[in-house]
Amino acid sequence: MKIITIDVDQLYDIIGTYDGIQIEGIQIKIKDSIRKENLFDILHRYDNEEYWEADEDDDDDDNDDGIKRMTFDEFDEEYGVEENQYNEDSNMYSYGENDEEDLKIETTDEHNIWTVVYVDDKTIIIPGNHYVNRVGYYITEKKWTDTDIEVYDE
């Protein structure tokens, strides 16, 4: 894990010009359209001695970003993936290919919908109904209550 210390004025100089990012005191507010990963990418571009003091920690397994990560099997066990009655080959719902599947997605509570997205050469399942980089959807028996969850389709 890398611990980063930076002066707020320097942070503003680095990212204050990016649309959707607002610095207030020691908090950074990010519009929904900007993912945490984008902020980290922006900050890592400036990873040099001029701005940073970094401490290295040998424990790289810590998940300090607040995102709960799980495998597909863990996801299925915790949320119960619903069987897709319109597709014998997969429980994933496609959108735009089958009117019955489209209607099912449109009429299901968003808190039971998970979107399969393809980002940075990875397939990830995230809570909610999303459109960008969408591959398909899963519907679960149990509703999600937290949006900071990522399921890796391993």
C-alpha angles and dihedrals in degrees: 000000000000119000112204127200118191135161113249092233090054090047090053090050090053103044107008092100096056112105112243098026119103124179116211115178107303094338125089116209116203126193115240089250092065116072122214089245090062091056091049090049090052092048094046090058086068096046098138139111093263092072110013143069108186133186118201120220122192093221104089093163094079115112103210097158093082094240117133109221125195142164122251091256091053089047092051091047094049101039104022111233110233118233113251103233091192097057123050094190102053143016089219114104118224119212122221095013102079125030092210092053091046091053091047091054093045094051099042120097108261090232089067094049124092121186122220107217133181110221131161093353092307134104112227131176115217132180119263138027109300131171108193113092089355118171098170145300142267123206118210134200093225119059120237116236100182126057094201095087129112125187117200114212097222 
